[in-house]
Amino acid sequence: MARAAARARATTAATSSRTVLSACSLRALMHISVTGPVIDSIGLAGRASPGSSSRQDLTTAEVLPACSLMTGVDGLAGYPAAGNRRRGQQVARLVVIGGGAAGMSAASAARRVAPDLDVVVYEVGSFAAYGMCGIPYFLGGTVPRAESLLAYPPSEFRVKRGIDLRLHTRVDAIDAARHQVYSSGEGGTASLGYDTLVVATGAEPVRPPIPGLDQPGIFTIRSLDEAIELRRLLVTGTVRRAIVVGAGYIGLETAEALVCAGIEVEVVEALPRVLGTVDEPIAELVREELERHTRLRLGATPSGRV
Ligand SMILES: Cc1cc2nc3c(=O)[nH]c(=O)nc-3n(C[C@H](O)[C@H](O)[C@H](O)COP(=O)(O)OP(=O)(O)OC[C@H]3O[C@@H](n4cnc5c(N)ncnc54)[C@H](O)[C@@H]3O)c2cc1C
C-alpha cells in the first residue's frame, strides 16, 4: 500500500504542480472505536467539535492590505511604526501568526534581510516548524518521538535567530486600523503592536455535519498536539477499530499507519474513487492495495449520529 501510494504521489508531483497545492487542503477525519472507558478518562474532545472555535477564526476589525501579506520590513507607509525603541531608534516589528512552515520561513527570512527587526511569532500549539507530513508515521510508530518531526527546536529560533517565538498562544483578534493583535495563552491575554503582519494560520480540516462529532475519540489529522493524543490512545492497545473519513493522501497514510498498528480499519470516501487528484489507472492500483488491508467504502458519506 505504501509503495503504491508513493508511486502515485511521485507521478502526480512530476506531472502537476497543482497537486502540491492541493495537498495543503487534504485532510482526514478519523473516528476510533475503543473498548472500555479509556476515551472518557483521556477526554479527547479536541478540535473535532463542529462547534469548537476554528484556529482561523480571527476577527478583524477592519481589513487593510497590511493585514494579509508581508509588505516590507521598514514599517508601512502612512502608519506610525508600532515597534519598540532600541538604542534610541525606532525599531519596526514584524508579527507572524502561525508557527508552521510558512510562518517560520517568513520570520526567518525577515530576520535574515533585516537583522534589527523585532520579530514575534504566535503559535497556538506546542510546536513550531515541524513536518506535518510525518504525522502518520508518528501515529504508526515508524517515527517513535514527536520531537523527531521538528525541523528545528524552539531554541534555534529564540536563541540563534533572535525570533520571539510564543508557543501556546493564540491570536484571537486583529485590529488592522490600530496595528494591534490580541492574544490569549498561558500568560493570560495581551495585545501587541506591529508594523507588518503575516497571517500564516494554515488550513482547517473540513468536518462533515454529523451530529456527535464533538464526542471523544474523534480526531482530525492536522496537528502534532492532536497526533500525540491519538498516539497515546493507540499505544494503550485498547483501540480495536477505526474509521478513516477521506481517501486522499492523508486519509490513506493514516489508514496505513493504523493497519500497521494492528487496528481494523474502514475507509469511507464520498467520491467513487480514491486519491481524487491522481490519474484513474494509478488510483485503481492504490484502491486494489487498499482493499487488501482495509474495508473500503467508496461513494459513501458518513451520516447519522456518531
Ligand atoms: C498529515 C499531513 C501530511 C502531509 N503530508 C504532506 C506531504 O507529504 N507533502 C506536502 O507537500 N505537504 C504535506 N502536507 C501539507 C503540509 O503540511 C502543509 O502544506 C503545510 O503544513 C502548510 O504550512 P503552513 O505554514 O501554511 O500551515 P500550517 O503548517 O498549518 O501552520 C499553521 C500554524 O498556524 C497555527 N495557528 C492557526 N491559527 C492560529 C492562531 N489564531 N494563533 C496562533 N497560531 C495559529 C497552527 O497551530 C499551525 O501550527 C501534509 C499535511 C498533513 C496534515
The ligand as an SDF file (V2000), in Angstrom:
LIG
                    3D

 53 58  0  0  0  0  0  0  0  0999 V2000
   -0.9180   14.6540    7.9270 C   0  0  0  0  0  0  0  0  0  0  0  0
   -0.3840   15.5830    6.8830 C   0  0  0  0  0  0  0  0  0  0  0  0
    0.5030   15.1050    5.9220 C   0  0  0  0  0  0  0  0  0  0  0  0
    1.0020   15.9750    4.9450 C   0  0  0  0  0  0  0  0  0  0  0  0
    1.8630   15.4760    4.0150 N   0  0  0  0  0  0  0  0  0  0  0  0
    2.3760   16.3060    3.0770 C   0  0  0  0  0  0  0  0  0  0  0  0
    3.3070   15.8290    2.1080 C   0  0  0  0  0  0  0  0  0  0  0  0
    3.6750   14.6560    2.1260 O   0  0  0  0  0  0  0  0  0  0  0  0
    3.7800   16.7150    1.1980 N   0  0  0  0  0  0  0  0  0  0  0  0
    3.3930   18.0370    1.1900 C   0  0  0  0  0  0  0  0  0  0  0  0
    3.8710   18.8150    0.3560 O   0  0  0  0  0  0  0  0  0  0  0  0
    2.5140   18.5130    2.1010 N   0  0  0  0  0  0  0  0  0  0  0  0
    2.0040   17.6860    3.0330 C   0  0  0  0  0  0  0  0  0  0  0  0
    1.1030   18.1700    3.9380 N   0  0  0  0  0  0  0  0  0  0  0  0
    0.6830   19.5650    3.8610 C   0  0  0  0  0  0  0  0  0  0  0  0
    1.6660   20.4560    4.5990 C   0  0  0  0  0  0  0  0  0  0  0  0
    1.8350   20.0150    5.9210 O   0  0  0  0  0  0  0  0  0  0  0  0
    1.1040   21.8730    4.5810 C   0  0  0  0  0  0  0  0  0  0  0  0
    1.0930   22.2730    3.2360 O   0  0  0  0  0  0  0  0  0  0  0  0
    1.9340   22.8210    5.4020 C   0  0  0  0  0  0  0  0  0  0  0  0
    1.9370   22.4280    6.7470 O   0  0  0  0  0  0  0  0  0  0  0  0
    1.3350   24.2130    5.2790 C   0  0  0  0  0  0  0  0  0  0  0  0
    2.1460   25.0680    6.0430 O   0  0  0  0  0  0  0  0  0  0  0  0
    1.5520   26.4020    6.6680 P   0  0  0  0  0  0  0  0  0  0  0  0
    2.6540   27.0300    7.4340 O   0  0  0  0  0  0  0  0  0  0  0  0
    0.9010   27.1940    5.5940 O   0  0  0  0  0  0  0  0  0  0  0  0
    0.3690   25.9430    7.6300 O   0  0  0  0  0  0  0  0  0  0  0  0
    0.4520   25.0260    8.9380 P   0  0  0  0  0  0  0  0  0  0  0  0
    1.5860   24.0750    8.8840 O   0  0  0  0  0  0  0  0  0  0  0  0
   -0.9310   24.5030    9.1390 O   0  0  0  0  0  0  0  0  0  0  0  0
    0.7790   26.0780   10.0740 O   0  0  0  0  0  0  0  0  0  0  0  0
   -0.1770   26.9830   10.5540 C   0  0  0  0  0  0  0  0  0  0  0  0
    0.0850   27.1630   12.0300 C   0  0  0  0  0  0  0  0  0  0  0  0
   -0.6900   28.2550   12.4920 O   0  0  0  0  0  0  0  0  0  0  0  0
   -1.1300   27.9500   13.7970 C   0  0  0  0  0  0  0  0  0  0  0  0
   -2.3020   28.7950   14.0560 N   0  0  0  0  0  0  0  0  0  0  0  0
   -3.5020   28.7460   13.4290 C   0  0  0  0  0  0  0  0  0  0  0  0
   -4.3130   29.7010   13.9140 N   0  0  0  0  0  0  0  0  0  0  0  0
   -3.6040   30.3830   14.8560 C   0  0  0  0  0  0  0  0  0  0  0  0
   -3.9050   31.4950   15.7130 C   0  0  0  0  0  0  0  0  0  0  0  0
   -5.1010   32.1200   15.6660 N   0  0  0  0  0  0  0  0  0  0  0  0
   -2.9570   31.9430   16.5890 N   0  0  0  0  0  0  0  0  0  0  0  0
   -1.7330   31.3340   16.6320 C   0  0  0  0  0  0  0  0  0  0  0  0
   -1.3960   30.2650   15.8480 N   0  0  0  0  0  0  0  0  0  0  0  0
   -2.3350   29.8110   14.9620 C   0  0  0  0  0  0  0  0  0  0  0  0
   -1.4310   26.4640   13.7590 C   0  0  0  0  0  0  0  0  0  0  0  0
   -1.4190   25.8790   15.0550 O   0  0  0  0  0  0  0  0  0  0  0  0
   -0.3080   25.9520   12.8590 C   0  0  0  0  0  0  0  0  0  0  0  0
    0.8070   25.4980   13.6040 O   0  0  0  0  0  0  0  0  0  0  0  0
    0.5920   17.3240    4.9200 C   0  0  0  0  0  0  0  0  0  0  0  0
   -0.3220   17.8020    5.8950 C   0  0  0  0  0  0  0  0  0  0  0  0
   -0.7940   16.9460    6.8600 C   0  0  0  0  0  0  0  0  0  0  0  0
   -1.7670   17.4720    7.8890 C   0  0  0  0  0  0  0  0  0  0  0  0
  1  2  1  0
  2  3  1  0
  2 52  2  0
  3  4  2  0
  4  5  1  0
  4 50  1  0
  5  6  2  0
  6  7  1  0
  6 13  1  0
  7  8  2  0
  7  9  1  0
  9 10  1  0
 10 11  2  0
 10 12  1  0
 12 13  2  0
 13 14  1  0
 14 15  1  0
 14 50  1  0
 15 16  1  0
 16 17  1  0
 16 18  1  0
 18 19  1  0
 18 20  1  0
 20 21  1  0
 20 22  1  0
 22 23  1  0
 23 24  1  0
 24 25  2  0
 24 26  1  0
 24 27  1  0
 27 28  1  0
 28 29  2  0
 28 30  1  0
 28 31  1  0
 31 32  1  0
 32 33  1  0
 33 34  1  0
 33 48  1  0
 34 35  1  0
 35 36  1  0
 35 46  1  0
 36 37  1  0
 36 45  1  0
 37 38  2  0
 38 39  1  0
 39 40  1  0
 39 45  2  0
 40 41  1  0
 40 42  2  0
 42 43  1  0
 43 44  2  0
 44 45  1  0
 46 47  1  0
 46 48  1  0
 48 49  1  0
 50 51  2  0
 51 52  1  0
 52 53  1  0
M  END
$$$$
